[in-house]
Amino acid sequence: MSQQLAEVETLFLHESRSDYTVVATRDGNRVLRGRLELKETAAGPRPGKFRVVRDGEDHPRQPDEFVDLARAADRIRISEQTAPENRRRLEAMLDGYQLESLTVRTCRRCANDGRYGPITSEDAIEHNDELICRECARRELERELSYKGEFTGAAEERLEELLYESGDLDRIVNLLQGGLDPDLTKYDEVSANVDDVSPVRTADLDLHPELADHVQNRFDELLPVQSLSVRNGLLDGDDQLVVSATATGKTLVGELTGIDRALKGDGKLLFLVPLVALANQKHEDFQDRYGGLLDVSIRVGSSRVNDDGNRFDPNADVIVGTYEGIDHALRTGKDLGDVGTVVIDEVHTLKEGERGHRLDGLISRLKYYSEDRMETHADYGGTQFVYLSATVGNPEWLAEKLRATLIEFEERPVPIERHVTFADGREKAEIADKLVKREFDQKSSKGYRGQTIVFTNSRRRCHEISRKLRYDSAPYHAGLDYKRRKQVERQFGNQDLSAVVTTAALAAGVDFPASQVIFDSLAMGIEWLSVQEFSQMLGRAGRPDYHDRGRVYLLVEPDGVYHNAMDRTEDEVAFTLLKGEMEDVATHYDEAAAVEETLANVVVAGRKAKRLNDRMIGEVPTKHAVGKLLEWEFIDGFSPTPLGRGVARHFLAPDEAFRILDLIRKGTDPYDIVADMELRDDEETG
């Protein structure tokens, strides 16, 4: 006891049923816990019984030992939660020994557990109509989290941060149960940023007269990114990489030069996109806009069973196509005529796995096509390449590799609020319904209702969520026929739908004027979204002509994964995406990719294939790839064998080719082979 007397800094007293809890602390650590009973004497209240609690057992002490303990303390504090009458008894007892005390606000939970937990109005946390300390609140939060599943450190840190900012544990618990308090769900706001770029007047553009009339009827001035592009040589035929946020007008950059050159007889426009849905949308847009001036056609990848490319007219003035659709034309030797302009939309696709190396190869093959045609057609002036992207982490490097002028414009036309809330898979649709309803019930200052795009990771889930939304909505994915997709687009444009529910895999093809984006999932198929993909998808929220601001909600499942191979959980991914920087756009080649692109280049360019390989974005191990092609009998010298030509024509990776050959040798029906391949494609693309 004498050692404990020497160590006492604060003596804390708190009412506890029929007696008082006694806690002695030093440097914030408890050095003694006891229980005190008072007795009434002629001189007033005095210590009656004093027991020290050690290892869960009471050890009786002489009452005078409490007095010695109190005299040794630097300060004596009485909890505010002690009833007024009992506080007066304690104060009277201490006065009898000429000891002073102060009444302080403390955490009742700490006091009941034998701890001294002082709190102030600045750091107290409200819970169940009482104030508790941060440590008790944190422990209670951890208990609640344990009911919801495993949270990663990033998610726990975010919730603790919200707890301390709000000072209200009940609001945080409500958030964990799917609550949508915007003050708590709001993670940050990406502010509007309109750079001061002097606009170019459309009347001043040196365009073909028919295009000039058309453009001037639509706009008086170009948007900033368009103005920058024109001032930096767009209409002079310079190759450009245009990097700017979604909805800032990049598409018109490609249209201006491509349509102008086509009308002036300087070659046709190829406008290339990664997805069939987006190609269909762009084709209809171009048909409506320019169909009266030029022939517009479409070229998309076709089914391995039914050739869906019969609408394609290689002699058209404007060809909208998918990367694979145009690449297939090159691989099969189709004559595309004089190509004046190639617009590659979503060029950041270069960094994606399978599609990335194919786009890299396609760009090189298109450049070769242009060069080869210039050698054989004296009146052909070559091709201008315009690359468009909303998200590139290394734009200077990429522009240099593409030999293009960089036009970079970091504008966000309207601010975007980014929100995070936690829910398991069963709760997400219900939360999405509340958010969709809340958004649709509001109108912007421009008179438009709020509408929502819900991104999820499977076609089945699109229908499931859409059925659970109270207001009219529709699923929208590549499994729907063209007519149905166009119907959904019209309904959304007419504000007849509160929401569309679409797959993350179709994100690039979704061009709805939405004010809100909801992420039901942060996965694309069985892969987590990249920072680029996430940024582009959230950029769909908020259009300057429709909305005052955009809203983005991430519905995050703690400990959630969509495939056993995923090495992170959804809550971990969420904060990585929110904090993440744009990844560099580069193409990486493994053996299979190198072999596939080298074979395609041999099919297109023969002995000149190495030149095509050398100018691709990624480093292609040409010598090794050629060795494999010879070993596998895909080429003979620098000519493709019939087998190699078939492999290239159908975009087969080597392992796919070998699997098909094996099935053929086993006598498998050809339609069964193709059906197996199409099924694999569907599984991979969602």
BELGIHU-V521359 format. One record per residue. N is the residue number from 0. RES is the residue in three letters. OMEGA is omega as a letter, one per 20 degrees, with the letter a starting at -180 (* if undefined). Layout:
BEGIN
n = [N:N]
res = [RES:RES]
omega = [OMEGA:OMEGA]
END
This chain:
BEGIN
n = [0:1:2:3:4:5:6:7:8:9:10:11:12:13:14:15:16:17:18:19:20:21:22:23:24:25:26:27:28:29:30:31:32:33:34:35:36:37:38:39:40:41:42:43:44:45:46:47:48:49:50:51:52:53:54:55:56:57:58:59:60:61:62:63:64:65:66:67:68:69:70:71:72:73:74:75:76:77:78:79:80:81:82:83:84:85:86:87:88:89:90:91:92:93:94:95:96:97:98:99:100:101:102:103:104:105:106:107:108:109:110:111:112:113:114:115:116:117:118:119:120:121:122:123:124:125:126:127:128:129:130:131:132:133:134:135:136:137:138:139:140:141:142:143:144:145:146:147:148:149:150:151:152:153:154:155:156:157:158:159:160:161:162:163:164:165:166:167:168:169:170:171:172:173:174:175:176:177:178:179:180:181:182:183:184:185:186:187:188:189:190:191:192:193:194:195:196:197:198:199:200:201:202:203:204:205:206:207:208:209:210:211:212:213:214:215:216:217:218:219:220:221:222:223:224:225:226:227:228:229:230:231:232:233:234:235:236:237:238:239:240:241:242:243:244:245:246:247:248:249:250:251:252:253:254:255:256:257:258:259:260:261:262:263:264:265:266:267:268:269:270:271:272:273:274:275:276:277:278:279:280:281:282:283:284:285:286:287:288:289:290:291:292:293:294:295:296:297:298:299:300:301:302:303:304:305:306:307:308:309:310:311:312:313:314:315:316:317:318:319:320:321:322:323:324:325:326:327:328:329:330:331:332:333:334:335:336:337:338:339:340:341:342:343:344:345:346:347:348:349:350:351:352:353:354:355:356:357:358:359:360:361:362:363:364:365:366:367:368:369:370:371:372:373:374:375:376:377:378:379:380:381:382:383:384:385:386:387:388:389:390:391:392:393:394:395:396:397:398:399:400:401:402:403:404:405:406:407:408:409:410:411:412:413:414:415:416:417:418:419:420:421:422:423:424:425:426:427:428:429:430:431:432:433:434:435:436:437:438:439:440:441:442:443:444:445:446:447:448:449:450:451:452:453:454:455:456:457:458:459:460:461:462:463:464:465:466:467:468:469:470:471:472:473:474:475:476:477:478:479:480:481:482:483:484:485:486:487:488:489:490:491:492:493:494:495:496:497:498:499:500:501:502:503:504:505:506:507:508:509:510:511:512:513:514:515:516:517:518:519:520:521:522:523:524:525:526:527:528:529:530:531:532:533:534:535:536:537:538:539:540:541:542:543:544:545:546:547:548:549:550:551:552:553:554:555:556:557:558:559:560:561:562:563:564:565:566:567:568:569:570:571:572:573:574:575:576:577:578:579:580:581:582:583:584:585:586:587:588:589:590:591:592:593:594:595:596:597:598:599:600:601:602:603:604:605:606:607:608:609:610:611:612:613:614:615:616:617:618:619:620:621:622:623:624:625:626:627:628:629:630:631:632:633:634:635:636:637:638:639:640:641:642:643:644:645:646:647:648:649:650:651:652:653:654:655:656:657:658:659:660:661:662:663:664:665:666:667:668:669:670:671:672:673:674:675:676:677:678:679:680:681:682:683:684:685]
res = [MET:SER:GLN:GLN:LEU:ALA:GLU:VAL:GLU:THR:LEU:PHE:LEU:HIS:GLU:SER:ARG:SER:ASP:TYR:THR:VAL:VAL:ALA:THR:ARG:ASP:GLY:ASN:ARG:VAL:LEU:ARG:GLY:ARG:LEU:GLU:LEU:LYS:GLU:THR:ALA:ALA:GLY:PRO:ARG:PRO:GLY:LYS:PHE:ARG:VAL:VAL:ARG:ASP:GLY:GLU:ASP:HIS:PRO:ARG:GLN:PRO:ASP:GLU:PHE:VAL:ASP:LEU:ALA:ARG:ALA:ALA:ASP:ARG:ILE:ARG:ILE:SER:GLU:GLN:THR:ALA:PRO:GLU:ASN:ARG:ARG:ARG:LEU:GLU:ALA:MET:LEU:ASP:GLY:TYR:GLN:LEU:GLU:SER:LEU:THR:VAL:ARG:THR:CYS:ARG:ARG:CYS:ALA:ASN:ASP:GLY:ARG:TYR:GLY:PRO:ILE:THR:SER:GLU:ASP:ALA:ILE:GLU:HIS:ASN:ASP:GLU:LEU:ILE:CYS:ARG:GLU:CYS:ALA:ARG:ARG:GLU:LEU:GLU:ARG:GLU:LEU:SER:TYR:LYS:GLY:GLU:PHE:THR:GLY:ALA:ALA:GLU:GLU:ARG:LEU:GLU:GLU:LEU:LEU:TYR:GLU:SER:GLY:ASP:LEU:ASP:ARG:ILE:VAL:ASN:LEU:LEU:GLN:GLY:GLY:LEU:ASP:PRO:ASP:LEU:THR:LYS:TYR:ASP:GLU:VAL:SER:ALA:ASN:VAL:ASP:ASP:VAL:SER:PRO:VAL:ARG:THR:ALA:ASP:LEU:ASP:LEU:HIS:PRO:GLU:LEU:ALA:ASP:HIS:VAL:GLN:ASN:ARG:PHE:ASP:GLU:LEU:LEU:PRO:VAL:GLN:SER:LEU:SER:VAL:ARG:ASN:GLY:LEU:LEU:ASP:GLY:ASP:ASP:GLN:LEU:VAL:VAL:SER:ALA:THR:ALA:THR:GLY:LYS:THR:LEU:VAL:GLY:GLU:LEU:THR:GLY:ILE:ASP:ARG:ALA:LEU:LYS:GLY:ASP:GLY:LYS:LEU:LEU:PHE:LEU:VAL:PRO:LEU:VAL:ALA:LEU:ALA:ASN:GLN:LYS:HIS:GLU:ASP:PHE:GLN:ASP:ARG:TYR:GLY:GLY:LEU:LEU:ASP:VAL:SER:ILE:ARG:VAL:GLY:SER:SER:ARG:VAL:ASN:ASP:ASP:GLY:ASN:ARG:PHE:ASP:PRO:ASN:ALA:ASP:VAL:ILE:VAL:GLY:THR:TYR:GLU:GLY:ILE:ASP:HIS:ALA:LEU:ARG:THR:GLY:LYS:ASP:LEU:GLY:ASP:VAL:GLY:THR:VAL:VAL:ILE:ASP:GLU:VAL:HIS:THR:LEU:LYS:GLU:GLY:GLU:ARG:GLY:HIS:ARG:LEU:ASP:GLY:LEU:ILE:SER:ARG:LEU:LYS:TYR:TYR:SER:GLU:ASP:ARG:MET:GLU:THR:HIS:ALA:ASP:TYR:GLY:GLY:THR:GLN:PHE:VAL:TYR:LEU:SER:ALA:THR:VAL:GLY:ASN:PRO:GLU:TRP:LEU:ALA:GLU:LYS:LEU:ARG:ALA:THR:LEU:ILE:GLU:PHE:GLU:GLU:ARG:PRO:VAL:PRO:ILE:GLU:ARG:HIS:VAL:THR:PHE:ALA:ASP:GLY:ARG:GLU:LYS:ALA:GLU:ILE:ALA:ASP:LYS:LEU:VAL:LYS:ARG:GLU:PHE:ASP:GLN:LYS:SER:SER:LYS:GLY:TYR:ARG:GLY:GLN:THR:ILE:VAL:PHE:THR:ASN:SER:ARG:ARG:ARG:CYS:HIS:GLU:ILE:SER:ARG:LYS:LEU:ARG:TYR:ASP:SER:ALA:PRO:TYR:HIS:ALA:GLY:LEU:ASP:TYR:LYS:ARG:ARG:LYS:GLN:VAL:GLU:ARG:GLN:PHE:GLY:ASN:GLN:ASP:LEU:SER:ALA:VAL:VAL:THR:THR:ALA:ALA:LEU:ALA:ALA:GLY:VAL:ASP:PHE:PRO:ALA:SER:GLN:VAL:ILE:PHE:ASP:SER:LEU:ALA:MET:GLY:ILE:GLU:TRP:LEU:SER:VAL:GLN:GLU:PHE:SER:GLN:MET:LEU:GLY:ARG:ALA:GLY:ARG:PRO:ASP:TYR:HIS:ASP:ARG:GLY:ARG:VAL:TYR:LEU:LEU:VAL:GLU:PRO:ASP:GLY:VAL:TYR:HIS:ASN:ALA:MET:ASP:ARG:THR:GLU:ASP:GLU:VAL:ALA:PHE:THR:LEU:LEU:LYS:GLY:GLU:MET:GLU:ASP:VAL:ALA:THR:HIS:TYR:ASP:GLU:ALA:ALA:ALA:VAL:GLU:GLU:THR:LEU:ALA:ASN:VAL:VAL:VAL:ALA:GLY:ARG:LYS:ALA:LYS:ARG:LEU:ASN:ASP:ARG:MET:ILE:GLY:GLU:VAL:PRO:THR:LYS:HIS:ALA:VAL:GLY:LYS:LEU:LEU:GLU:TRP:GLU:PHE:ILE:ASP:GLY:PHE:SER:PRO:THR:PRO:LEU:GLY:ARG:GLY:VAL:ALA:ARG:HIS:PHE:LEU:ALA:PRO:ASP:GLU:ALA:PHE:ARG:ILE:LEU:ASP:LEU:ILE:ARG:LYS:GLY:THR:ASP:PRO:TYR:ASP:ILE:VAL:ALA:ASP:MET:GLU:LEU:ARG:ASP:ASP:GLU:GLU:THR:GLY]
omega = [a:r:r:r:a:a:a:r:r:r:a:a:a:a:r:a:a:r:a:r:r:r:r:a:r:a:r:a:r:r:r:r:a:r:a:r:r:r:r:r:r:a:a:a:r:r:r:r:r:a:r:a:r:a:r:a:r:r:a:r:r:r:a:r:r:a:r:r:a:a:a:a:r:r:r:a:r:a:r:a:r:a:a:a:a:r:a:r:r:a:r:r:a:r:a:r:r:r:a:r:r:r:a:r:a:r:a:a:r:a:a:r:r:r:r:a:r:r:r:r:a:a:r:r:a:r:r:r:r:r:r:a:a:a:r:r:r:r:r:r:r:r:r:a:a:r:a:a:a:r:r:r:a:r:r:r:r:a:r:r:r:r:a:r:a:a:a:a:a:r:r:r:r:r:r:a:r:r:a:r:a:r:a:a:a:r:r:r:r:a:r:a:a:a:a:r:r:a:r:r:a:r:a:a:r:a:r:a:a:r:r:r:a:a:a:r:a:a:r:a:r:r:a:a:r:r:r:a:a:a:a:r:a:a:r:r:a:r:a:r:a:a:a:a:r:r:r:r:a:a:a:r:r:r:a:a:a:r:r:a:r:r:a:r:a:r:a:r:r:r:a:a:a:a:r:a:r:r:r:a:a:r:r:r:a:r:r:a:a:a:r:a:a:r:a:r:a:r:r:r:a:r:r:r:a:r:a:a:a:r:a:r:a:r:a:r:r:r:r:a:r:r:a:a:r:r:r:r:r:a:a:r:r:r:a:a:r:r:a:a:r:r:r:r:a:a:r:r:r:a:a:a:a:a:a:a:r:r:r:r:a:r:a:a:r:r:r:r:a:a:a:a:r:a:a:a:a:a:a:a:r:a:r:r:r:a:a:r:r:a:r:a:a:a:a:r:a:r:r:a:a:a:a:r:a:r:a:a:a:r:r:a:r:r:r:r:r:a:r:r:a:a:r:a:a:a:a:a:r:r:r:r:r:a:r:r:a:a:a:r:a:r:r:r:r:r:a:r:r:r:a:r:r:r:r:a:r:r:r:a:r:a:a:a:a:r:a:r:a:r:a:r:a:r:a:a:a:r:r:r:a:a:a:r:r:r:r:r:r:a:r:r:r:a:r:r:r:a:r:r:a:r:r:r:a:a:a:a:a:a:r:r:a:r:a:r:r:r:r:r:r:r:r:a:r:r:r:r:r:r:r:a:r:a:a:a:a:r:r:a:r:r:a:a:a:a:r:r:r:r:r:r:r:r:a:r:r:r:a:r:a:r:a:a:a:a:r:r:a:r:r:a:a:a:r:r:a:a:a:r:r:r:r:r:r:a:a:a:r:a:a:a:a:r:a:a:r:r:r:r:r:r:a:a:r:a:a:a:a:r:r:r:a:a:r:a:a:r:a:r:a:a:r:a:r:r:r:r:r:a:a:r:r:r:r:a:r:r:r:r:r:r:a:r:r:r:a:a:a:r:a:r:a:a:r:r:a:r:r:r:a:r:r:a:r:r:r:r:a:a:r:r:a:r:r:a:a:r:r:r:a:a:a:a:r:*]
END
